[in-house]
Amino acid sequence: MNKLKTRLAAGAALTATLLSTAASAETIRLTAASSHPPVLPWVGVITEHVVPETNRRLEARGSKTRIRWTEAYSGSLFGPTEALKAVEDGLADLAWIGTIFEPGRLPLHNVHFYAPFTVRSAVDAAAIGNELHAKIPALNAQWTKYNQVHLGSMGDASFHLITKTPIRTLADLKGKKLLAGGAVARWLEGTGAIAVNAAFPEFYNNIATGVADGAVMTVPGMVPFKIYEVAKYVTLVDLGAPITGALTMNADTWKKLPADVREVLTELGKEYSAMVAQRAAASEERFLKVMRDAGVSITALDPAERAKWAAALPNLSAEWIRLNEARGLPARSVMSAFLDAARARGATPLRDWSK
C-alpha cells in the first residue's frame, strides 16, 4: 500500500510538472506568405525549410517557445506588387518580397538591374545582396521605412529570352512585345523591343493570348510555368543573375519575438539565401534538358550580338545614380559596392557601368 501511494504521488507530481511545463510554453502564431507558388525555389525554401526548421531549432535549443505557422502562397493573400505593403501592414509576418517589382519604393535593392551583363551566378548574386546589406546601412533603412526586417537576399539565375519566333540577332527583337517584370524592362531599351510589365504567373496566358510575343525570364521559371508550351524558342543571352527579392519580416512582429526566435530566424534567413541560389543554379541544366526533350529550340545568342545589345542600352547606371542621388540616396556608393563585389567574385562586366 505504501509503495502504491508512493507511485501515485510520483505520478501526480510528474503530471503536475508536465502541465506546468505546457502552461509555461508559449505558442506564437505567424503567417508566412508569397505572391508566387512553392514550385519556385524562393517560395519552396520557405515552406520546406524555414517554416518546419524554426520549431526544430527552438526545440534543440531547449526553448519553450513554438511557432504555429499559417502558410499562404500562390497569391492567396497578395499579388507581386502588393507584397511590400502587405508585410508592412502585418497581413503577413514573414514573406518573400519581389524587389524586382519595386524599383520606385526600393530603388537601392534594384542596383543590379542598372548594370546588366555583369553577374552570371545566382549564388554570387545572393552573396552580393547580403554583403551590400551588411556594408551599406541605407539598404536596411529602406526596409525600415516599410516596417520590415531583412532576413536574406534572394539571388536568381541569369535572364534569357523565350519567344514564339527565333531570335538570332539584336535586330530580330525590333517590334517584339516581351514580358519583362518590373525593372527588367530597362534591359530592353535600345533594342527595339516593347516591354510589357508582368509577373511569372501571368506569362503563360499573356503569350498564349497574343498579349506578348515572348518573355525575358530565367530558365528556372520557364518550366514550372510551362512557358515553353506557348513559346518554342529559347535564346540564351545571359543578361545577368539578379537579386530579385528578399525574405523579410514585419518589424512590429520582429520586435515582439523572444530573442531565441529572432536568433533562429536570422540563421534561417542566411540559409534561405544560400539554398534558393543553389536550387536556382542546379535547376538550369535540368530544365534546359526538359525543354529540349519537349522539342524546344535552344540556342545561344552570338557573342557579337550580345555585345551589340549591351552597347545599345542607355547608360543605365549613370541615369540610376543621378536620379537616386537627387533623392538623397547613396546610389553611387551602392553601385560601386555592387560592381566591386561582382569583380571580387570573378565577374567581368560586358560594359563598364562605372563610367
C-alpha positions as CSV (number, residue, x, y, z in Angstrom):
1,M,0.0,0.0,0.0
2,N,2.8,2.4,0.9
3,K,4.5,1.6,-2.4
4,L,1.3,2.2,-4.3
5,K,0.9,5.5,-2.5
6,T,4.4,6.4,-3.4
7,R,3.9,5.6,-7.1
8,L,0.6,7.5,-7.2
9,A,2.3,10.5,-5.6
10,A,5.2,10.3,-8.1
11,G,2.8,10.0,-11.0
12,A,0.8,13.0,-9.7
13,A,4.0,15.0,-9.4
14,L,5.0,14.1,-12.9
15,T,1.6,15.1,-14.3
16,A,1.8,18.4,-12.5
17,T,5.2,19.1,-13.9
18,L,4.1,18.3,-17.4
19,L,1.1,20.5,-17.1
20,S,3.2,23.3,-15.6
21,T,5.7,23.0,-18.5
22,A,2.9,23.0,-21.1
23,A,1.3,26.0,-19.4
24,S,4.6,27.9,-19.4
25,A,5.4,27.1,-23.1
26,E,4.5,30.0,-25.4
27,T,2.9,29.4,-28.8
28,I,3.2,32.3,-31.3
29,R,1.1,32.4,-34.4
30,L,2.8,33.6,-37.5
31,T,1.8,33.8,-41.2
32,A,4.3,33.0,-44.0
33,A,3.2,34.1,-47.4
34,S,4.2,34.8,-51.0
35,S,2.7,36.1,-54.2
36,H,4.3,33.1,-56.1
37,P,3.8,29.3,-55.7
38,P,6.1,26.9,-53.8
39,V,7.2,25.3,-57.1
40,L,9.7,28.1,-57.4
41,P,12.9,28.0,-55.3
42,W,12.3,31.3,-53.5
43,V,9.0,30.1,-52.1
44,G,9.7,26.4,-51.9
45,V,12.6,27.0,-49.4
46,I,10.2,28.9,-47.1
47,T,7.7,26.1,-46.8
48,E,10.1,23.2,-47.0
49,H,12.9,24.6,-44.8
50,V,12.3,27.9,-43.0
51,V,8.8,27.0,-41.6
52,P,9.5,23.5,-40.3
53,E,13.0,24.2,-39.2
54,T,12.0,27.0,-36.9
55,N,10.4,24.8,-34.3
56,R,13.0,22.1,-34.7
57,R,15.8,24.5,-33.8
58,L,13.8,26.1,-31.0
59,E,13.3,22.6,-29.5
60,A,17.0,21.8,-29.9
61,R,17.9,25.0,-28.0
62,G,15.6,24.0,-25.2
63,S,13.3,26.9,-25.9
64,K,9.8,26.8,-24.6
65,T,8.5,28.9,-27.5
66,R,6.9,27.3,-30.5
67,I,5.6,28.8,-33.7
68,R,2.2,27.9,-35.1
69,W,2.5,28.8,-38.8
70,T,-0.2,29.7,-41.2
71,E,1.0,29.4,-44.8
72,A,-0.4,31.4,-47.7
73,Y,1.3,31.1,-51.0
74,S,0.5,31.5,-54.8
75,G,-1.0,34.9,-54.3
76,S,-3.7,33.8,-51.9
77,L,-3.1,36.9,-49.7
78,F,-1.5,39.4,-52.1
79,G,-0.1,39.8,-55.6
80,P,3.5,40.6,-56.6
81,T,3.1,44.3,-56.4
82,E,1.2,44.2,-53.2
83,A,3.7,42.2,-51.1
84,L,5.7,45.1,-49.7
85,K,2.6,46.8,-48.5
86,A,1.1,43.6,-47.1
87,V,4.0,42.8,-44.9
88,E,4.3,46.5,-43.9
89,D,0.7,46.4,-42.7
90,G,1.1,43.0,-41.0
91,L,-1.1,41.0,-43.3
92,A,1.8,38.5,-43.4
93,D,4.5,38.3,-40.8
94,L,7.2,36.7,-43.0
95,A,7.2,36.7,-46.8
96,W,9.2,36.8,-50.0
97,I,9.2,40.4,-51.3
98,G,9.9,40.7,-55.0
99,T,12.2,43.7,-55.0
100,I,12.1,43.4,-58.8
101,F,8.6,44.8,-58.7
102,E,9.6,47.8,-56.5
103,P,12.1,49.9,-58.5
104,G,10.4,53.0,-57.1
105,R,10.0,52.2,-53.5
106,L,13.1,50.0,-53.1
107,P,15.5,51.6,-55.6
108,L,18.7,50.6,-53.9
109,H,17.7,47.0,-53.9
110,N,17.5,47.1,-57.7
111,V,21.0,48.3,-58.3
112,H,21.9,45.2,-60.4
113,F,19.2,45.9,-63.0
114,Y,21.1,49.1,-63.9
115,A,24.3,47.1,-64.5
116,P,23.3,44.2,-66.7
117,F,25.6,41.7,-68.3
118,T,27.7,41.6,-65.1
119,V,26.9,38.8,-62.5
120,R,26.4,35.3,-64.0
121,S,25.8,33.2,-60.9
122,A,22.7,33.0,-58.7
123,V,25.0,32.0,-55.8
124,D,27.1,35.2,-56.4
125,A,24.0,37.4,-56.7
126,A,22.7,36.2,-53.3
127,A,26.0,36.6,-51.6
128,I,26.4,40.1,-53.1
129,G,22.9,41.1,-51.9
130,N,23.7,40.1,-48.3
131,E,27.1,41.7,-48.4
132,L,25.6,45.0,-49.5
133,H,23.1,44.9,-46.6
134,A,25.9,44.3,-44.2
135,K,28.1,47.1,-45.5
136,I,25.6,49.8,-46.5
137,P,23.1,51.0,-43.8
138,A,20.9,52.7,-46.4
139,L,19.7,49.3,-47.7
140,N,18.3,48.2,-44.3
141,A,17.0,51.8,-43.9
142,Q,14.7,51.2,-46.9
143,W,13.3,48.1,-45.3
144,T,12.8,50.0,-42.0
145,K,10.8,52.7,-44.0
146,Y,8.4,49.9,-44.9
147,N,8.3,48.4,-41.4
148,Q,10.3,45.3,-42.3
149,V,13.5,43.5,-41.3
150,H,15.7,41.9,-44.0
151,L,16.5,38.3,-43.3
152,G,18.1,37.2,-46.5
153,S,18.6,38.3,-50.1
154,M,17.4,36.1,-53.0
155,G,19.7,35.6,-56.0
156,D,18.2,34.2,-59.2
157,A,19.6,32.5,-62.2
158,S,20.5,34.6,-65.2
159,F,17.8,36.0,-67.5
160,H,17.3,34.9,-71.1
161,L,14.7,35.1,-73.9
162,I,11.8,32.7,-74.6
163,T,9.8,33.6,-77.7
164,K,7.3,32.4,-80.3
165,T,9.8,33.0,-83.1
166,P,13.6,32.6,-83.3
167,I,15.8,35.4,-82.1
168,R,19.2,35.2,-83.8
169,T,20.3,38.8,-83.9
170,L,19.5,42.0,-82.0
171,A,17.6,43.2,-85.0
172,D,15.1,40.3,-84.5
173,L,13.9,42.0,-81.3
174,K,12.5,45.0,-83.1
175,G,8.8,45.4,-82.6
176,K,8.5,42.3,-80.4
177,K,6.3,42.6,-77.3
178,L,8.2,40.9,-74.5
179,L,7.1,40.3,-70.9
180,A,9.6,41.9,-68.5
181,G,8.7,42.2,-64.8
182,G,9.5,45.5,-63.1
183,A,13.0,46.8,-63.6
184,V,13.8,44.1,-66.2
185,A,12.0,46.3,-68.7
186,R,15.1,48.6,-68.7
187,W,17.1,45.8,-70.3
188,L,15.1,46.1,-73.5
189,E,15.7,49.8,-74.0
190,G,17.5,50.5,-77.2
191,T,16.8,47.0,-78.7
192,G,13.5,48.0,-80.5
193,A,11.5,45.5,-78.3
194,I,8.5,46.7,-76.4
195,A,8.4,45.8,-72.7
196,V,5.2,44.5,-71.1
197,N,5.2,44.5,-67.3
198,A,4.0,41.2,-65.8
199,A,5.0,38.6,-63.2
200,F,5.9,35.0,-64.0
201,P,2.5,33.6,-63.1
202,E,0.9,35.8,-65.8
203,F,3.4,34.9,-68.6
204,Y,1.7,31.8,-70.0
205,N,-1.7,33.4,-70.6
206,N,-0.2,36.6,-71.9
207,I,1.8,34.8,-74.5
208,A,-1.0,32.3,-75.3
209,T,-3.5,35.0,-75.9
210,G,-1.2,37.2,-78.0
211,V,-0.6,40.0,-75.5
212,A,3.1,39.3,-75.8
213,D,5.5,37.6,-78.3
214,G,7.6,36.1,-75.5
215,A,9.4,37.0,-72.3
216,V,12.6,37.9,-70.6
217,M,13.0,35.5,-67.8
218,T,15.0,32.8,-66.0
219,V,15.3,29.2,-67.1
220,P,14.1,28.0,-63.6
221,G,10.8,30.0,-64.3
222,M,10.3,28.6,-67.8
223,V,9.4,25.0,-66.9
224,P,7.4,25.4,-63.7
225,F,5.1,27.8,-65.5
226,K,5.2,25.8,-68.7
227,I,6.1,28.8,-70.8
228,Y,7.8,26.5,-73.3
229,E,4.4,25.2,-74.3
230,V,3.4,28.5,-75.9
231,A,6.9,29.8,-76.9
232,K,9.1,27.3,-78.5
233,Y,12.4,29.2,-78.9
234,V,14.8,29.9,-76.1
235,T,17.7,32.2,-76.7
236,L,20.4,32.1,-74.1
237,V,21.5,35.7,-73.7
238,D,22.8,35.8,-70.1
239,L,21.6,39.3,-69.3
240,G,22.7,38.7,-65.7
241,A,21.9,36.9,-62.4
242,P,20.0,39.5,-60.4
243,I,19.0,39.9,-56.7
244,T,15.3,39.8,-57.4
245,G,13.9,39.6,-53.9
246,A,14.3,39.1,-50.2
247,L,12.9,37.2,-47.3
248,T,11.6,39.8,-44.8
249,M,9.6,40.0,-41.6
250,N,7.2,42.6,-40.3
251,A,9.2,44.8,-37.9
252,D,6.4,45.0,-35.3
253,T,6.3,41.2,-35.2
254,W,10.1,41.0,-35.1
255,K,10.3,43.3,-32.0
256,K,7.8,41.2,-30.1
257,L,9.5,37.9,-30.7
258,P,11.7,36.3,-28.0
259,A,15.4,36.6,-28.5
260,D,15.9,32.9,-29.3
261,V,13.2,33.1,-32.0
262,R,14.9,36.1,-33.6
263,E,18.3,34.2,-33.5
264,V,16.8,31.2,-35.2
265,L,15.1,33.2,-37.9
266,T,18.3,35.1,-38.5
267,E,20.1,31.8,-39.1
268,L,17.4,30.6,-41.4
269,G,17.4,33.8,-43.3
270,K,21.1,33.2,-44.3
271,E,20.3,29.6,-45.1
272,Y,17.4,30.7,-47.2
273,S,19.7,32.9,-49.4
274,A,22.1,30.1,-50.0
275,M,19.5,27.3,-50.6
276,V,17.4,29.4,-53.0
277,A,20.5,30.3,-55.1
278,Q,21.8,26.7,-55.1
279,R,18.4,25.4,-56.2
280,A,18.1,28.0,-59.0
281,A,21.6,27.2,-60.3
282,A,21.0,23.4,-60.1
283,S,17.7,23.6,-62.0
284,E,19.0,25.4,-65.0
285,E,20.6,22.4,-66.8
286,R,17.8,20.1,-65.8
287,F,15.2,22.4,-67.1
288,L,17.0,23.0,-70.3
289,K,17.0,19.3,-70.9
290,V,13.3,19.1,-70.2
291,M,12.7,21.8,-72.8
292,R,15.0,20.2,-75.4
293,D,13.2,16.9,-74.9
294,A,9.9,18.7,-75.5
295,G,11.1,20.0,-78.9
296,V,12.1,23.5,-77.8
297,S,14.8,25.1,-79.9
298,I,17.6,26.3,-77.6
299,T,20.4,28.4,-79.0
300,A,22.9,30.9,-77.6
301,L,23.0,34.5,-78.8
302,D,26.2,35.1,-80.7
303,P,28.7,37.0,-78.6
304,A,28.9,39.8,-81.1
305,E,25.1,40.3,-80.9
306,R,25.3,40.2,-77.1
307,A,27.9,42.9,-77.2
308,K,25.7,45.0,-79.5
309,W,22.8,44.6,-77.0
310,A,25.0,45.9,-74.2
311,A,26.2,48.8,-76.2
312,A,22.6,49.6,-77.4
313,L,21.4,50.2,-73.9
314,P,21.3,53.7,-72.4
315,N,23.8,54.4,-69.7
316,L,21.5,52.8,-67.1
317,S,23.9,53.1,-64.2
318,A,24.6,56.8,-64.7
319,E,20.8,57.5,-65.1
320,W,20.0,55.5,-61.9
321,I,22.8,57.2,-59.9
322,R,21.7,60.7,-61.0
323,L,18.0,60.0,-60.2
324,N,18.6,58.5,-56.8
325,E,21.3,60.8,-55.6
326,A,18.9,63.6,-56.3
327,R,16.5,61.9,-53.9
328,G,19.2,61.9,-51.2
329,L,20.2,58.2,-51.6
330,P,23.8,57.0,-51.7
331,A,23.3,55.4,-55.2
332,R,26.9,56.0,-56.4
333,S,28.3,54.1,-53.3
334,V,25.8,51.3,-53.8
335,M,26.7,50.9,-57.5
336,S,30.4,51.0,-56.7
337,A,30.0,48.4,-54.0
338,F,27.9,46.2,-56.3
339,L,30.5,46.3,-59.1
340,D,33.4,45.8,-56.6
341,A,31.6,42.8,-55.1
342,A,30.9,41.3,-58.5
343,R,34.5,41.7,-59.7
344,A,35.8,40.2,-56.5
345,R,33.8,37.1,-57.4
346,G,35.4,36.9,-60.9
347,A,32.8,38.8,-62.9
348,T,33.8,40.8,-65.9
349,P,31.0,43.3,-66.9
350,L,30.4,43.3,-70.6
351,R,30.1,47.0,-70.4
352,D,31.9,49.4,-68.0
353,W,29.0,50.6,-65.8
354,S,31.3,52.5,-63.5
355,K,31.6,55.4,-66.0
